[in-house]
Amino acid sequence: MAAYPNIFTPIKLNQLTLPNRIYSTAHAEVYADAGGMPGDRYIRYYEEKAKGGLGMAICGGSSPVSIDVPQGSWKPVNLTTDRVIEPMARLADTVHRHGMKIMIQATHMGRRSAYAGDPWPHLVSPSGVREPVHRGNAKEIEIEEIKRIIGDFAKAAKRVQTSGFDGIEISAAHQQLIDQFWSPRTNMRSDEWGGSLENRMRFGLEVLQAVRAAVGRDFCVGIRMCADEFHDDGLDHETLKDIAQAMSETGLIDFISVIGSGADTHNSLANCMPPMALPPEPFVHLAAGIKSVVKVPVLHAQGIRDVSQAERILANGLVDLVGMTRAHIADPHIMNKVREGREEQIRQCVGANYCIDRMYSGSDTLCVQNAATSREATMPHVISPTNGPRRRIVVVGGGPAGLEAARVSRSRGHDVVLFERNETVGGQINLAAKAPQREQMAGIVRWFDLETKRLGIDRRLGIEANAEMILAEKPDIVVLATGGRSHVHKVEEWGASEGLSVSSWDILAEKVQPAENVLVYDGISTHAGFGTADFLASRGSTVEIVTPDVKVGDDVGGTTFPIFYRRMYAQGIIPTPNFWLDRVYAEGNKKIAVLRNEYTDELEERAVDQVVIENGITPNTELYWSLKEMSINRGQIDINALYSNEAQPVLNEQTDGNRFVLFRVGDCVSMHNIHAAIYDSLRLCKDF
């Protein structure tokens, strides 16, 4: 801990003493049970962080205090009812046993929602201004409603205190109701709640007064706020410093949590949870600006994924506590690993934003590289040794599925041989990392590379395994993770076999050089197509990207596609949605791409120098079919056992040098993303 003296310096918030300066910020977990109750899954998720040595977690991002906030899509903790007290008490008791403090974020979303969900309310906002991200159409809030909601904040705070929580964070960030009142962008009122800054602050101050009256002086109360909305008609940094100073001087709050950027447009939202495309800690200077004018501790998170970053920020006095939320989604045991001198074993967040992007689509928060996160009841973060026989396991393929299969199997205590035909591990992730602003994807590979070496796995790189090689190892279990290949031959008329089109893989791997005028056809609408277009444009190509979907990058999440779009417009990439690629033919030294409109069937042609196709993958199955008939289980996975998180029954069968069990995982079954490939292997191999 000598290397991180500032991180491990305790700090006091009101009556709370935190053992270290790292915490997890409030975020929408999308885990709460029906009715917004924190159930077993929710509790286990936070318990894992507590077991990992985290000092404090603030849970329940955007937990509503009033019932006129729709709650269906992101499943927050429901602070509107006394029913929440008992399950929250269970959560508090659980994490307290491990020494972690816990708070919850409380809010009223105002216009930042959509009315079309239970209880189908009329949304409220200071001036009835529509919110672009959630398409929230709201009424102008009436004074009677203002007073009701202030009372709801107080009642919610009392429930939090009664549950045994250590504090409450009032949200005035992400353009929720309090900062909707603050901002001239959303508050055009002419009464005592609008006009001057003093009037616009009135609602937030009265909320804090009501909360403090409900919980008393000794209960920890903080506020989360933005430090610059980055809108010409919104709140700038200097004005928000004034607001922070005014809030601090009231004596009503014990800390201020600071973020950079507003969040009421797709473009500004992308800043709030900075993906890998943004520089590290992009808004810490804004938090430092707030700290310079307030007398309470300042908390800050955004793009801080490494403990060395956190130590430097604290050492320089920029803030008082550092949030590493996504970092703890990737690895909830960071603090213990640091304390024990095992920093090299930390599974570092790469900023892929799979977690946040899932949440913004109404799905549960998961990690792109850690399949155990949020599945703590069934999937282990720490792999325990087997109590059964020690087996010889052959894994073929060094992509994410194969690396996880090898890691988990070796951690169970088995002898593991890993074959990979390339000289390096990583598989398709290595291609993904070639795209501009996606380089940090390589961090996933780096961790697996280090772990498989540390565990002593017999890694045979640069060797394309065949059936004879595998059988020569006398395996008990064979796991095939042979991945797939670019699916450019799906449509014969695309002319890939004749060289009329090339794959995105060939471009990213630099096997084929970019041409001057390029059409990219993206049949999948994930990161790959856009990354390829960006790669080409950054090397000087004029690029048009065509997709049959309703927009380019249609399957890219809400905090990531705005970054792509910034790049697209900055580089002059031409987006053409709603068109299929029918065929490609040659005309002189040009390639003619024939496009068909999804809605009219009308054809258009493009004369270009190069047609590049991203159409996902088709599985590599040859090795599977050569081994299937020789295996005990004919390559079959018992899906009832798998989906029940139970061991495969075939593992009870006797194996020897001539009898082996065969499984396949990841893309060599069907096209999966990185998370799914890793999950395939974890849930299968944890029981070997």
Secondary structure, DSSP 4 states (H G I P E B T S, - for coil): -TT-TTTTS-EEETTEEESSSEEE--------BTTTB--HHHHHHHHHHHHTT-SEEEEEEEEESSTTS--TTT----TTSGGGHHHHHHHHHHHHTTT-EEEEEEE--TTSS-SSSTT---EEESS-PPBTTTTB-EEEPPHHHHHHHHHHHHHHHHHHHHTT-SEEEEEE-TT-HHHHHH-TTT----STTSSSHHHHTHHHHHHHHHHHHHH-TTSEEEEEEES----TTS--HHHHHHHHHHHHHTT--SEEEEE-S--SSHHHHHHHS--TTSPSSTTHHHHHHHHTT-SS-EEE-SS---HHHHHHHHHTTS-SEEE-HHHHHH-TTHHHHHHTT-GGG--------HHHHHHHTTPPP--SS-TTTT-TTTS-SSPPPPSS---EEEEE--SHHHHHHHHHHHHTT-EEEEEESSSSS-THHHHHTTSTT-GGGHHHHHHHHHHHHHTT-EEEET----HHHHHHT--SEEEE---EEE-TTSSGGG-TTTTSSEEHHHHHTTSS---SEEEEEESS-SHHHHHHHHHHHHTT-EEEEEESSSSTTTTS-TTTHHHHHHHHHHTTPEEEESEEEEEEEEETTEEEEEEEETTT--EEEEEESEEEEE--EEE--HHHHHHHTTSTTTT---HHHHHTT---GGGGS--BTTB-EEEE-GGGTS---HHHHHHHHHHHHTT-
